Amino acid sequence: MTSRGFHNEDRLSAQSEASALRGGVMETRAWARRWSSGQPAQWQSLPPEILCRVFHHLLDKDRCAARLACSQWDQVFRMPQLWRERRFKFSGMDECEGLRAARYMATLGGHLRHLEMEIGMPVVHNARLISLSVETFLNTKPKGLRLTTFACSGLEFFQTPLYRIARHRVRMVRALCAMLRRQKWLEHVGLACSQMGREDGARLLRALSFHCRPRSGKTGLVNRCLQSLELRDFFMEDVNVVELGAFKEEMGRFSALRHVGLNFTYLNDAVLAQLTDSASRTLETLSLGLDGSHLLYIAHMTYNNLIVTTGGWRAAGLRCPRLRVVVDMRGRFRLIDFQRVLIPGMPLACLSITSLIASLFFASEDMLAHIARLVEYLADRYSYTLTTFHLSWCDPSATWPHREALVDLVRSCTSLSCLSLTMKLPLDTVTDVAAAASKHSASSEPLHLHISGVDRNVALAAMQVPATRTNCVLHTSKCTTRL
């Protein structure tokens, strides 16, 4: 792909993109009126906006071939909207992939707004090539590049004891920090599963908050664009994040965040206070992830009062009235583990639990009993805040025996709008939960009930239940039934 014609720059950019878009909308409406009147639609009569959507599904080489068809398609090829999103993968299998990505950025980088970068699995013979490709790509400085969305995955592969692979990680982190400092219009950043060390993680956070720092001779914060930040598993497991002063300091610099994704182990009262104080007017969603491997660390934090307390959650709720907490738990948990995480005062809105198959030392009956007590705990503590509850039980041989727990949850949680269950349920439990959901929908907002993993015979018997107002869907291995 050459840069011929792009330096004259798009008519949309040269003449005011807003006015051109208004004209395009009017043209699209006129085409829609002709189509609705029954007139045959020809390719040459399609407006550029529709053709741009068609071009979105083509590869780059096919777009270059299609532009030669006519002047109209060549004009669509030059539209900035066609080059807003791009995903680059650096696998280390081709020596020229970094140069091709850098050439693309130099030619079309001014149109790019959403960038996703994937780093492949390194081995000894290609780790250096991957790092050089990523560095060449990130060091490219195209004119007019204004990213609003950036996501990077695969950095965790370079966190290895092998020095011949790990030494190349420093080069990529340095180039990534330099690129993030240049982009002051970022709104959404995803750096989940990066597995950073203390120094590299702090360096990346400083680069993200670079434009949020007060400048000499200026008052206030410069950049208020960053709205979404995903940092789950951003640090390695052996990094004690709550004692990392740089993390608390940098999280207090983002003043426009609406959504934040963190590990539960990254939070204590001080970090939560910094975060909710700086983004008190904007913060809406705080997503917390928790894995079963973190249980011993959480128990240690609870014993030493390093975890978020009830007072910390209540103070955060006062600073951020719109704050809602989303918790995702995966692993084998007991009731005491749930109570250490879901403490009173937390504005819990969504809870997702994926419980693994029982181990040799933890029977299925014991795990089901703990989950049933959790359901009772939710009905007692979060009856006014819980809106979504997902429960997935991955053992197909065990049947849920605690019918009353689910029925009480539906009856007690007045704000519940979505209940998703993936487990083997008996017929009486399915019908009773559906009936309670119907009464819940009649008295308050509609409740969408999704049940997966039931036997086919149970689903067929449940079809005999009279139709209710709730949206209950049963998923089995052979059929899908709607009540």
C-alpha positions in Angstrom: 0.0 0.0 0.0 1.4 3.4 -1.0 0.9 6.8 0.5 -0.2 8.3 -2.8 -3.2 10.5 -2.2 -3.1 10.3 1.6 -0.9 13.3 1.9 -3.5 15.4 0.0 -5.6 14.1 2.8 -9.1 13.0 2.8 -11.7 15.3 1.6 -13.5 14.7 4.8 -10.6 16.0 6.8 -9.7 18.8 4.5 -13.2 20.2 4.3 -14.5 19.6 7.8 -15.3 16.0 8.6 -18.5 17.0 10.5 -20.1 18.7 7.5 -19.2 15.8 5.2 -20.7 13.3 7.6 -23.9 15.4 7.7 -24.1 15.2 3.9 -23.4 11.5 4.0 -26.3 11.0 6.4 -28.6 12.8 4.1 -27.4 10.7 1.2 -27.9 7.5 3.1 -31.5 8.5 4.0 -32.2 9.3 0.4 -30.8 5.9 -0.6 -33.0 4.3 2.0 -36.1 6.0 0.6 -35.3 4.7 -2.9 -34.7 1.2 -1.5 -38.0 1.2 0.4 -39.9 2.3 -2.6 -38.9 -0.9 -4.4 -36.4 0.5 -6.9 -33.5 -1.8 -7.6 -30.3 -0.9 -5.8 -27.1 -0.7 -7.8 -23.5 -0.7 -6.4 -23.0 2.8 -7.8 -26.0 4.1 -6.0 -24.8 3.0 -2.6 -23.7 5.8 -0.3 -20.0 5.9 0.9 -21.0 5.0 4.4 -22.6 1.7 3.4 -19.6 0.9 1.1 -17.3 1.7 4.0 -19.0 -1.0 6.1 -18.5 -3.5 3.2 -14.8 -2.6 3.0 -14.4 -3.2 6.7 -14.8 -7.0 6.1 -12.1 -7.1 3.5 -8.4 -7.8 4.0 -5.9 -5.1 3.1 -4.9 -6.7 -0.1 -8.5 -7.0 -1.1 -9.2 -3.4 -0.3 -6.2 -2.3 -2.5 -7.7 -4.4 -5.4 -11.2 -3.1 -4.9 -10.1 0.5 -5.0 -9.1 0.0 -8.7 -12.7 -0.8 -9.7 -13.9 2.8 -9.9 -13.3 6.3 -8.6 -16.1 5.9 -6.0 -14.5 2.9 -4.4 -11.2 4.6 -4.5 -12.8 7.5 -2.5 -14.1 5.0 0.0 -10.6 3.5 0.3 -9.4 6.9 1.4 -12.1 7.5 4.0 -10.5 7.8 7.5 -13.4 5.8 9.0 -12.0 2.7 7.2 -8.7 2.8 9.0 -9.9 3.6 12.6 -9.2 0.1 14.1 -6.2 -2.2 13.7 -4.9 -5.2 15.4 -1.2 -6.2 15.1 0.3 -9.5 16.1 4.0 -10.0 16.6 4.7 -13.8 16.5 8.4 -13.7 15.6 7.9 -15.9 12.6 8.6 -13.2 10.1 11.6 -10.8 10.2 9.6 -8.1 8.3 6.4 -8.0 10.5 7.8 -5.1 12.5 8.7 -3.1 9.4 5.3 -3.8 7.8 3.5 -2.6 10.9 5.8 0.5 11.2 5.1 1.3 7.5 1.4 1.0 8.1 1.6 3.4 11.0 3.7 5.9 9.0 1.2 5.8 6.1 -2.2 5.5 7.8 -1.4 6.1 11.5 -3.1 9.5 11.4 -6.5 7.8 10.9 -6.0 5.2 13.6 -8.0 5.5 16.8 -8.3 2.0 18.2 -5.1 -0.1 18.5 -4.7 -3.7 19.8 -1.3 -5.3 20.0 -0.8 -9.0 20.6 2.7 -10.4 21.4 3.2 -14.1 20.5 4.7 -16.8 22.6 8.5 -16.4 22.7 11.2 -19.1 22.6 14.9 -18.7 22.7 15.4 -18.3 19.0 12.6 -15.8 18.3 12.4 -13.7 21.5 14.9 -11.1 20.2 13.0 -10.8 16.9 9.7 -10.3 18.7 11.2 -7.6 20.9 12.8 -5.8 18.0 9.6 -5.9 16.0 7.6 -4.5 18.9 10.2 -1.8 19.5 10.3 -0.8 15.9 6.5 -0.6 15.7 6.1 1.4 19.0 8.9 3.9 18.1 7.1 4.9 14.9 5.8 8.5 15.3 3.1 9.0 12.6 1.8 12.5 12.1 -1.6 13.1 13.6 -1.8 9.8 15.6 -4.5 10.2 18.3 -5.3 6.9 19.9 -8.4 6.7 22.1 -8.3 2.9 22.7 -5.2 0.8 23.3 -4.9 -2.8 24.5 -1.8 -5.0 24.8 -1.6 -8.8 25.5 1.2 -11.3 25.6 3.7 -9.4 27.8 3.2 -12.1 30.4 5.0 -14.6 28.1 8.3 -12.8 28.6 8.1 -13.1 32.4 10.1 -16.2 32.6 13.2 -17.4 34.6 15.1 -17.8 31.3 17.3 -14.8 31.1 17.8 -15.2 27.4 14.0 -14.4 27.0 13.4 -12.1 30.0 16.1 -9.7 29.0 14.2 -8.6 25.9 11.2 -7.6 28.0 12.9 -4.4 29.2 13.3 -3.2 25.6 9.5 -3.6 24.9 8.5 -2.0 28.2 10.7 1.0 27.5 9.2 1.5 24.0 5.7 1.0 25.4 6.2 3.6 28.0 7.4 6.1 25.4 4.4 5.5 23.2 2.0 5.9 26.1 3.5 9.2 27.1 2.9 10.5 23.5 -0.8 9.6 23.5 -2.6 12.1 25.7 -6.1 11.4 24.2 -6.4 7.8 25.4 -9.8 6.9 26.9 -9.6 3.1 27.2 -6.5 1.2 28.1 -6.3 -2.6 28.6 -3.1 -4.0 30.2 -4.6 -7.1 31.8 -2.5 -10.2 32.4 0.8 -8.3 31.8 2.4 -9.9 34.9 4.7 -7.0 35.5 7.4 -6.7 38.2 7.6 -3.9 40.7 9.8 -1.6 38.6 8.3 -2.3 35.2 4.7 -2.0 36.5 5.4 1.3 38.3 7.1 2.6 35.1 4.1 1.8 33.0 1.7 3.4 35.5 3.8 6.6 35.5 3.6 6.6 31.7 -0.2 6.3 31.8 -0.6 9.1 34.2 2.1 11.3 32.5 -0.5 13.7 31.1 -2.5 13.7 34.4 0.4 15.4 36.3 0.3 19.1 37.0 2.7 21.0 34.9 5.0 23.8 36.1 3.2 27.1 35.7 -0.2 25.4 35.2 -2.8 24.6 37.7 -5.0 21.5 37.8 -4.7 18.4 35.8 -3.9 18.5 32.1 -5.5 15.3 30.8 -9.0 14.2 31.8 -9.6 11.7 29.0 -8.8 8.3 30.4 -12.1 6.7 31.3 -11.5 3.0 31.4 -8.5 1.2 32.8 -8.1 -2.6 33.0 -5.3 -3.9 35.2 -6.3 -7.4 36.3 -3.2 -9.5 36.8 -1.1 -6.5 35.9 1.5 -7.4 38.5 3.2 -10.8 39.2 1.7 -12.8 42.0 4.8 -12.3 44.2 4.4 -8.5 44.1 2.8 -7.0 47.2 0.8 -4.3 45.5 -0.8 -2.8 48.6 2.6 -1.9 49.9 3.8 -0.5 46.6 3.7 3.3 47.1 3.9 4.0 43.4 0.7 2.1 42.7 -1.3 4.1 45.3 0.2 7.4 44.1 -0.5 6.8 40.4 -4.0 5.5 40.9 -4.8 8.8 42.6 -3.9 10.8 39.5 -6.7 9.6 37.2 -9.6 12.0 37.7 -11.9 11.0 34.9 -12.1 7.2 35.3 -15.5 5.5 34.9 -14.5 1.9 34.9 -11.5 0.3 36.7 -10.6 -3.4 36.6 -8.3 -4.6 39.4 -7.4 -7.7 41.4 -9.0 -7.8 44.7 -5.6 -8.2 46.3 -4.5 -4.8 44.9 -7.0 -2.9 47.2 -6.8 -1.6 50.7 -8.4 1.4 52.4 -5.6 3.7 51.3 -5.7 2.7 47.6 -9.5 2.8 47.5 -9.5 6.2 49.1 -7.0 7.6 46.6 -9.0 6.1 43.7 -12.5 7.3 44.8 -11.2 10.7 45.9 -9.6 11.6 42.5 -12.5 10.2 40.4 -15.3 11.0 42.8 -17.5 12.6 40.1 -17.0 10.0 37.4 -16.3 6.6 38.9 -19.2 4.2 38.2 -17.8 0.6 38.0 -15.1 -1.1 40.0 -14.5 -4.6 38.7 -12.5 -6.9 41.0 -11.1 -10.3 40.1 -10.2 -13.1 42.5 -8.7 -16.4 41.9 -8.6 -19.4 44.2 -4.8 -19.2 44.4 -5.1 -15.8 46.3 -7.0 -17.2 49.3 -3.9 -17.6 51.5 -2.8 -14.1 50.7 -6.2 -12.7 51.5 -6.3 -14.5 54.8 -2.9 -13.0 55.6 -4.1 -9.5 54.6 -7.2 -9.9 56.7 -5.2 -11.0 59.7 -2.9 -7.9 59.4 -5.8 -5.5 58.6 -4.4 -4.8 55.1 -7.6 -5.5 53.3 -10.5 -3.1 52.5 -12.6 -2.7 55.6 -16.3 -1.9 56.0 -15.4 1.7 56.9 -13.3 2.0 53.7 -16.2 0.8 51.5 -18.7 3.1 53.2 -16.4 6.1 52.9 -15.9 5.2 49.2 -19.7 5.1 48.7 -20.0 8.5 50.2 -17.4 9.9 47.9 -18.7 8.1 44.8 -22.5 7.8 45.1 -22.7 6.1 41.7 -20.1 3.5 42.5 -21.0 -0.1 41.8 -18.7 -3.1 42.4 -18.5 -6.1 40.2 -16.8 -9.2 41.6 -15.6 -12.2 39.6 -14.5 -15.2 41.7 -13.0 -18.4 40.1 -11.9 -21.4 42.1 -12.9 -23.4 45.2 -14.2 -21.2 48.0 -15.6 -21.7 51.4 -18.0 -19.5 53.2 -15.3 -17.8 55.2 -13.5 -16.9 51.9 -16.7 -15.3 50.6 -17.2 -13.4 53.8 -13.6 -12.0 53.6 -14.3 -10.6 50.2 -18.0 -9.6 50.3 -17.9 -7.6 53.5 -20.7 -5.3 54.7 -20.6 -1.8 53.2 -19.5 -2.9 49.7 -21.9 -1.6 47.0 -22.0 -5.0 45.3 -24.0 -4.9 42.0 -22.8 -7.9 40.1 -21.3 -11.2 41.4 -20.0 -14.0 39.2 -18.8 -17.2 40.7 -17.2 -20.1 38.7 -16.6 -23.0 41.0 -14.3 -25.7 39.8 -14.8 -29.4 40.2 -14.2 -30.7 43.7 -10.8 -32.1 44.5 -9.8 -35.2 46.4 -9.7 -33.2 49.7 -12.9 -31.1 49.0 -16.0 -33.1 48.2 -18.8 -31.9 46.0 -21.3 -32.0 48.9 -19.1 -29.7 51.0 -18.6 -27.2 48.2 -22.3 -27.1 47.4 -23.1 -26.5 51.0 -20.7 -23.5 51.1 -22.2 -22.1 48.0 -25.7 -22.5 49.4 -24.7 -20.6 52.5 -23.2 -17.9 50.3 -26.6 -17.6 48.5 -28.3 -17.1 51.9 -25.6 -14.6 52.8 -26.3 -12.6 49.6 -30.0 -12.6 50.3 -29.4 -11.2 53.8 -26.6 -8.6 53.1 -27.2 -7.4 49.5 -30.9 -7.6 49.0 -31.1 -3.9 47.8 -27.9 -3.6 45.7 -27.4 -6.9 43.9 -28.6 -6.7 40.3 -26.8 -9.5 38.5 -25.8 -13.0 39.8 -24.0 -15.6 37.8 -23.3 -19.0 39.4 -21.5 -21.7 37.4 -20.9 -25.2 38.9 -18.6 -27.2 36.7 -19.3 -30.7 38.1 -22.0 -32.3 35.9 -22.4 -35.3 38.2 -23.6 -33.3 41.2 -27.2 -32.0 41.5 -28.1 -28.9 43.4 -30.0 -29.9 46.6 -30.6 -26.5 48.2 -33.9 -25.4 46.6 -34.9 -22.9 49.2 -31.7 -20.9 49.0 -32.3 -19.9 45.4 -36.0 -19.2 45.9 -35.2 -17.0 48.9 -32.6 -15.1 46.9 -35.1 -14.3 44.1 -37.7 -13.2 46.6 -35.4 -11.1 48.8 -33.3 -9.2 46.2 -35.7 -6.6 44.9 -33.1 -5.1 42.5 -32.2 -8.4 40.9 -32.6 -8.2 37.1 -30.5 -11.1 35.8 -30.0 -14.5 37.4 -27.8 -17.0 35.5 -27.3 -20.5 36.8 -25.1 -23.2 35.1 -25.6 -26.4 37.1 -27.7 -29.5 37.2 -31.0 -28.6 38.9 -34.0 -30.9 39.7 -37.4 -30.2 38.3 -39.0 -28.8 41.5 -36.1 -26.3 41.9 -36.5 -25.1 38.3 -40.3 -24.6 38.6 -40.1 -22.9 42.0 -37.3 -20.5 40.9 -39.3 -19.6 37.8 -42.4 -19.0 39.8 -40.5 -16.8 42.2 -39.0 -14.9 39.3 -42.5 -14.4 37.8 -43.7 -12.8 41.1 -40.5 -10.8 41.3 -41.1 -9.4 37.8 -44.7 -8.6 38.6 -43.8 -6.6 41.8 -40.6 -4.9 40.6 -38.5 -4.8 37.5 -38.4 -7.8 35.1 -36.0 -10.6 36.1 -34.2 -12.5 33.3 -33.6 -16.0 34.3 -31.2 -18.3 32.4 -30.6 -21.9 33.5 -28.0 -24.0 31.8 -27.0 -27.7 32.3 -30.4 -29.2 33.1 -31.4 -32.6 31.9 -33.5 -32.8 28.8 -36.3 -34.6 30.7 -36.4 -31.8 33.2 -36.6 -29.2 30.5 -39.5 -31.0 28.8 -41.3 -31.3 32.1 -40.8 -27.6 32.8 -42.5 -26.8 29.6 -45.7 -27.9 31.2 -45.5 -25.0 33.6 -47.9 -22.1 32.6 -46.2 -19.3 30.8 -45.0 -16.6 33.2 -44.0 -13.0 32.7 -40.3 -13.6 33.4 -37.9 -14.4 30.6 -36.8 -17.9 31.7 -34.6 -19.8 29.3 -33.5 -23.4 29.9 -30.3 -24.6 28.1 -29.6 -28.3 27.7 -27.2 -30.3 25.6 -30.0 -31.1 23.2 -32.6 -28.3 23.3 -33.3 -24.8 24.4 -36.7 -24.2 26.0 -38.3 -20.9 26.9 -40.8 -20.7 29.7 
